[in-house]
């Protein structure tokens, strides 16, 4: 496995765990303010979900570029629709991670984050 993909998983898992820990701790911080708890816990959980979705999509995009059999990828993703995960942001993230030239002329945030993750592995 390329070190950049291992670093990718570490990077996103760190963020996911931080968001989940925040969501868990909010119950004690906002016991008396239900609406504040609802708002903040959903922010934390959806941020964790976004990171999870992005890391899954980035790895799936990598496997597609490695010509992994489409049926095998669907099985790994436990989904008949890999495009649900392989989004524009995931492809941008992979481009930054692998040093590929992004398909779009304007560099997205996720290309830059991917480049930083790759740079930090070397």
N, C-alpha and C positions, 0 to 999 in steps of 0.2 A: 504494500500500500504506500502510495507517495506520502512523504512527510507533510506536505501541504494539506492533504485531506485529514490526516490525524490532527493537525493543528486546527483545522476548520471545526472538527467535532469538539475539540477542547474549548475553543473560543466560544462557540454557541452554547455548549453545555454549561459553561461558567455563567453566561448571561441567563440562560433558562433557570438554573438553580437559584440565582439571585432574585429573579422575578417571583419564583414559586415561594421562596423564603419570605419575601416581602408580603405576598398574598396571605401566607400563613400567619404572619405576625400582626397583620392589620386588625384581626379580631380583638386582640387585647388593647391595641392602641385607640380603637374607636368603638368601644363597647356601648357608649351612650349616644353615639351619633350614627344611626343606622344608614342614612342616605350617604354620608361620607364614606362609610365602610363599603357600601355597595359600589360606589363610583371607583374608589381606589382599588378594591380587590379585582374588579373587572379590568381595569387598566393593567394591573400587574399580570393577570392571567392571559389577557390577549397579547401582551408583549411577549410573554413566554411562548405562547402558541405561534406567534409570528417568527420567532427565532427557530423554533422547532420545524416549522413548515419550510423555512429558508434552507436550513442545513439538509433536510431530507431532499429537497428539490435540487440543491447543488450537487449532492452525491449522485442522485439519479441522472442529472445532466452529464456528469462525468462518466457514469457507466454507459450512457447512450453514446457518448463520443468514443468510448472504448469498444463499441459495437457489441455490447451485451445483448443477448437474445431478448427480444421484446416481451415474450411470454415470461421469461425468467425475471425481468425487471418488474412486470406487473405482479408476479408472485412475491417478490421481495417487498414491494410497496404495499402489498395486500390491497391492491386497487386495480380495477380494469382500466383506469384512466390515468396513466402517468403524467399527462399534461396538467392534471390537477396540482401536481407538485413542481413540475419543470416549468416554472414561470419565467417571465422576462427578467425578474430580479435574480432568480437562481442562476440563469445563464450568465447574467452580468457578473454575479459573484464568482462563478467558475472562471470566467474570462480573467478577472483580476487575480484570482488565485493561481491560475496556470500561466499568466503572462500573455494570454492570447489577445489579439487585437479585438476590442469590442465591436460588435456589429453596428452599433449606433455611433454617430459622430460625437455626440455629447456623452462624456463619461458620467455614469451614474454613481451614486454613493456606494452601492454594493461592489462595483468594480474597485473603487478605492479601498474599501474594507478588505476585499479579497487580496489586493496587492500588499496591504499592511500585514495580513496574516502570513502570507507567503514570505515576505521579507523577514518577519520575526522568526521563521523556522530556520533561517540560514545564518 
